[in-house]
């Protein structure tokens, strides 16, 4: 387990339990107590938890894991999904990307395709930072107010530029995707800009690993009928995949 995986595990365990103890977690993660102490100190400096004498308790602020601690989740699945998504793009396309780890991998896969001259529209600062140096990509950033947990730009200012654009395709990262509830997000500001990007796109491709299939987050982005393609991993539940196909989605399992 590398450090990012360990930090992610610590935050998830803390979110689940509310309190963790150094010795117990060290045994559970099979690392030394000294390593866990250093990790907890680091996360406390980030104001993601509160240190106690023998461990840590959940911080009083909103507990949404920052993007940098989510990168290790289902990493291999996300790479395959990203590669399949990038294969759908043709030269000269205008591509939308929202935030999140899977959409970030799609951005990297697109950047690796030097045969494409693309315009990419995104509200995610981390994606914009990676693509800004790619000469074959014309980059458009929406503007708006930064949400630190996801690096996404949200709010009324973020809606002004996309409202004037037409996209060929958006690769839509989600918090949950369900045959009945559609695509949903945990934050209302993210959901609003993501909904606008989908409305401005000729084709909507949902990109998500199978752990996010089923259930619903706080705010709906769009209905299942508004999505054309779902790219997910081969671990997806067969019955749920069948439901998506029954609702008209093309489903790619990678």
QUIGI-V659991 format. One record per pair of residues at least 24 apart in sequence whose C-alpha atoms are under 10 Angstrom apart, sorted by the first residue. I is the first residue (numbers start at 0). J is the second residue. D is the distance in whole Angstrom. If there is no record, write none. Layout:
BEGIN
I J D
I J D
END
This chain:
BEGIN
0 28 8
0 29 9
0 30 9
0 71 10
1 71 9
2 34 10
2 38 8
2 68 10
2 71 10
3 38 10
3 67 8
3 68 6
3 69 8
3 70 8
3 71 7
3 72 10
4 68 8
4 69 8
4 70 8
4 71 6
4 72 8
5 30 9
5 34 10
5 35 9
5 38 8
5 68 9
5 71 9
6 35 9
6 38 7
6 39 8
6 41 9
6 42 8
6 67 10
6 68 7
6 69 9
6 71 10
7 64 8
7 65 10
7 67 9
7 68 5
7 69 7
7 70 9
7 71 8
7 72 8
8 68 9
8 69 10
8 71 10
8 72 10
9 35 9
9 38 8
9 39 8
9 42 9
9 48 10
9 55 10
10 39 9
10 42 9
10 47 8
10 48 8
10 57 8
10 62 9
10 63 10
10 64 7
10 68 9
11 62 10
11 63 10
11 64 8
11 68 10
12 57 10
13 47 10
13 48 8
13 55 8
13 56 7
13 57 6
13 58 9
13 62 10
14 48 10
14 56 9
14 57 6
14 58 9
14 62 7
14 63 9
14 64 9
15 57 9
16 56 9
16 57 8
17 48 10
17 55 9
17 56 6
17 57 5
17 58 9
18 48 10
18 49 9
18 50 10
18 51 9
18 54 8
18 55 6
18 56 4
18 57 6
18 58 10
19 50 10
19 51 9
19 53 8
19 54 6
19 55 6
19 56 6
19 57 9
20 51 9
20 52 9
20 53 6
20 54 4
20 55 7
20 56 9
21 51 10
21 52 9
21 53 6
21 54 5
21 55 8
22 53 8
22 54 8
23 53 10
23 54 9
24 54 9
61 148 10
62 148 9
63 147 10
63 148 7
63 149 9
63 185 9
63 186 10
64 147 10
64 148 6
64 149 8
65 99 10
65 146 10
65 147 7
65 148 4
65 149 6
65 150 9
66 98 9
66 99 7
66 100 7
66 125 10
66 147 9
66 148 6
66 149 5
66 150 7
67 99 10
67 100 9
67 125 10
67 148 9
67 149 8
67 150 10
68 100 10
68 148 10
69 99 9
69 100 7
69 149 10
70 99 9
70 100 6
70 101 9
70 103 10
70 104 10
71 100 9
72 100 9
72 208 9
72 210 10
73 100 10
73 101 10
73 208 7
73 209 9
73 210 9
73 232 10
74 100 9
74 101 9
74 104 9
74 208 9
75 208 10
75 232 9
76 101 9
76 207 9
76 208 6
76 209 9
76 231 8
76 232 6
76 233 8
76 234 9
76 253 8
77 101 6
77 102 9
77 103 9
77 104 7
77 105 8
77 206 9
77 207 7
77 208 6
77 209 10
77 230 10
77 231 8
77 232 8
77 253 9
78 103 10
78 104 6
78 105 8
78 107 9
78 108 8
78 208 10
78 232 10
78 253 10
79 104 9
79 105 9
79 108 10
79 208 10
79 230 9
79 231 9
79 232 8
79 252 9
79 253 6
80 104 8
80 105 8
80 108 10
80 206 7
80 207 7
80 208 8
80 229 10
80 230 6
80 231 6
80 232 7
80 251 9
80 252 8
80 253 6
81 105 4
81 106 8
81 107 8
81 108 6
81 109 8
81 170 9
81 206 8
81 207 9
81 230 9
81 231 10
81 253 10
82 106 10
82 107 9
82 108 6
82 109 8
82 111 10
82 253 9
83 108 9
83 206 10
83 230 8
83 231 9
83 251 8
83 252 9
83 253 7
84 108 8
84 109 9
84 170 8
84 204 8
84 205 9
84 206 8
84 228 10
84 229 10
84 230 7
84 231 10
84 251 10
85 109 5
85 110 9
85 111 9
85 112 8
85 170 9
86 112 9
87 168 9
87 204 10
88 112 10
88 115 8
88 117 9
88 167 9
88 168 8
89 114 9
89 115 7
89 116 9
89 117 8
89 167 10
90 114 7
90 115 5
90 116 6
90 117 6
90 118 10
91 115 7
91 116 5
91 117 5
91 118 7
91 135 10
91 136 10
91 167 10
92 116 8
92 117 5
92 118 6
92 119 8
92 166 8
92 167 6
92 168 8
93 117 6
93 118 5
93 119 6
93 120 7
93 136 10
93 137 9
93 138 10
93 139 10
93 164 9
93 165 8
93 166 5
93 167 5
93 168 7
93 169 9
93 200 9
93 201 10
94 118 6
94 119 5
94 120 6
94 121 8
94 138 10
94 139 10
94 165 9
94 166 6
94 167 6
94 168 5
94 169 6
94 170 8
94 200 8
94 201 10
94 202 10
95 119 6
95 120 5
95 121 6
95 122 9
95 139 9
95 161 9
95 165 10
95 166 7
95 167 8
95 168 6
95 169 4
95 170 6
95 171 8
95 193 10
95 196 7
95 197 8
95 199 9
95 200 8
95 202 10
95 203 9
96 120 6
96 121 5
96 122 7
96 123 8
96 126 8
96 127 10
96 168 9
96 169 6
96 170 5
96 171 6
96 172 8
96 193 9
96 196 8
96 197 10
97 121 6
97 122 6
97 123 6
97 124 10
97 126 9
97 149 10
97 151 8
97 152 9
97 169 8
97 170 7
97 171 6
97 172 6
97 173 9
97 189 9
97 190 10
97 192 8
97 193 6
97 196 8
97 197 10
98 122 7
98 123 5
98 124 8
98 125 8
98 126 8
98 149 7
98 150 7
98 151 6
98 152 9
98 170 10
98 171 8
98 172 7
98 173 9
98 189 9
98 193 9
99 123 8
99 125 9
99 126 9
99 148 10
99 149 6
99 150 8
99 151 8
99 171 9
99 172 6
99 173 8
99 174 9
99 207 10
100 125 10
100 126 10
100 149 9
100 172 8
100 173 10
100 207 9
101 170 9
101 171 9
101 172 6
101 173 9
101 205 10
101 206 7
101 207 6
101 208 8
102 126 8
102 169 10
102 170 7
102 171 7
102 172 6
102 173 9
102 205 9
102 206 7
102 207 9
103 127 10
103 129 9
103 172 9
105 170 8
105 171 10
105 172 10
105 206 9
106 130 8
106 170 9
109 136 9
110 134 9
110 135 8
110 136 8
118 166 9
118 167 10
119 166 9
119 168 10
119 169 9
120 160 10
120 161 8
120 164 9
120 166 8
120 169 9
120 196 9
121 151 9
121 152 9
121 161 9
121 169 9
121 193 10
121 196 9
122 150 8
122 151 5
122 152 5
122 153 8
122 157 7
122 158 10
122 161 9
122 189 9
122 192 8
122 193 9
122 196 9
123 149 8
123 150 6
123 151 4
123 152 6
123 153 9
124 149 9
124 150 5
124 151 6
124 152 7
125 149 9
125 150 6
125 151 8
126 150 9
126 151 9
141 192 9
143 192 10
144 188 10
146 186 10
146 188 9
146 189 9
149 189 9
151 188 9
151 189 7
151 192 9
152 188 9
152 189 8
152 192 8
153 186 10
153 187 9
153 188 5
153 189 6
153 190 9
153 191 8
153 192 6
153 193 9
154 187 9
154 188 6
154 189 8
154 191 8
154 192 8
155 188 9
155 191 9
155 192 9
156 192 10
157 188 9
157 189 10
157 191 9
157 192 7
157 195 10
158 191 8
158 192 6
158 193 10
158 195 7
158 196 9
159 192 10
161 192 8
161 193 10
161 195 7
161 196 6
161 197 10
161 198 10
161 199 7
161 200 10
162 192 10
162 195 7
162 196 8
162 198 9
162 199 7
163 199 9
164 196 9
164 199 7
164 200 9
165 196 9
165 198 9
165 199 5
165 200 6
165 201 8
166 196 8
166 197 9
166 198 9
166 199 6
166 200 4
166 201 6
166 202 8
166 203 10
167 199 8
167 200 5
167 201 5
167 202 6
167 203 9
168 196 9
168 197 8
168 199 9
168 200 5
168 201 6
168 202 5
168 203 6
168 204 7
168 227 10
169 193 9
169 196 7
169 197 6
169 198 10
169 199 9
169 200 6
169 201 8
169 202 7
169 203 5
169 204 6
169 205 8
169 206 10
169 226 10
170 196 10
170 197 9
170 200 10
170 202 9
170 203 6
170 204 5
170 205 6
170 206 6
170 207 10
170 228 9
170 229 10
170 230 10
171 196 9
171 197 8
171 203 7
171 204 6
171 205 5
171 206 6
171 207 8
171 220 10
171 226 9
171 229 9
172 204 9
172 205 6
172 206 5
172 207 6
172 208 10
173 205 7
173 206 8
173 207 7
173 208 10
173 211 8
173 212 9
173 215 10
173 216 9
173 219 10
173 220 8
174 207 8
174 210 10
174 211 6
174 212 9
174 213 10
174 214 9
174 215 8
174 216 6
174 217 9
174 218 10
174 219 10
174 220 10
175 207 8
175 208 10
175 209 10
175 210 9
175 211 5
175 212 6
175 213 6
175 214 6
175 215 5
175 216 6
175 217 10
175 219 9
175 220 10
176 205 8
176 206 10
176 207 8
176 209 9
176 210 10
176 211 6
176 212 5
176 213 6
176 214 7
176 215 7
176 216 9
176 219 10
176 220 10
176 221 10
176 222 9
176 223 8
176 229 10
176 243 10
177 211 9
177 212 6
177 213 4
177 214 6
177 215 7
177 216 10
177 222 9
177 223 8
177 239 8
177 240 10
177 242 9
177 243 8
178 212 9
178 213 7
178 214 9
178 222 9
178 223 6
178 224 9
178 239 8
178 240 9
178 241 10
178 242 6
178 243 6
178 244 9
178 245 9
178 246 7
178 248 10
179 213 9
179 214 9
179 215 9
179 222 8
179 223 7
179 224 10
179 242 9
179 243 9
179 246 9
180 213 8
180 214 7
180 215 6
180 216 9
180 218 10
180 219 7
180 220 10
180 221 9
180 222 7
180 223 8
181 212 10
181 213 9
181 214 9
181 215 8
181 216 10
181 219 7
181 220 8
181 221 6
181 222 4
181 223 5
181 224 8
181 225 9
181 226 9
181 243 10
182 211 10
182 212 9
182 213 10
182 214 10
182 215 8
182 216 8
182 218 9
182 219 6
182 220 5
182 221 5
182 222 6
182 223 7
182 225 9
182 226 9
183 214 9
183 215 6
183 216 5
183 217 7
183 218 5
183 219 4
183 220 5
183 221 7
183 222 9
184 215 8
184 216 5
184 217 6
184 218 5
184 219 6
184 220 7
184 221 10
185 215 9
185 216 5
185 217 5
185 218 6
185 219 9
185 220 10
186 216 8
186 217 7
186 218 7
186 219 10
187 216 10
187 217 7
187 218 6
187 219 8
187 220 9
188 218 9
189 218 9
189 220 9
190 217 9
190 218 6
190 219 7
190 220 5
190 221 9
191 218 9
191 219 9
191 220 7
191 221 10
192 220 9
193 219 10
193 220 6
193 221 9
194 219 8
194 220 5
194 221 6
194 222 10
195 220 9
195 221 10
196 220 10
197 221 8
197 225 8
197 226 9
198 225 9
201 227 9
202 226 7
202 227 6
202 228 8
203 227 5
203 228 7
203 229 9
204 228 5
204 229 6
204 230 7
204 248 10
204 249 9
204 250 10
205 229 5
205 230 6
205 231 8
205 248 10
205 250 10
206 230 5
206 231 6
206 232 10
206 251 10
207 231 5
207 232 8
208 232 6
208 233 9
208 234 8
208 235 8
208 252 10
208 253 10
209 233 8
209 234 6
209 235 5
209 236 8
209 240 10
209 252 10
210 234 9
210 235 8
210 236 10
211 235 9
212 236 8
212 239 8
212 240 9
213 239 8
223 247 8
223 248 8
224 248 8
END
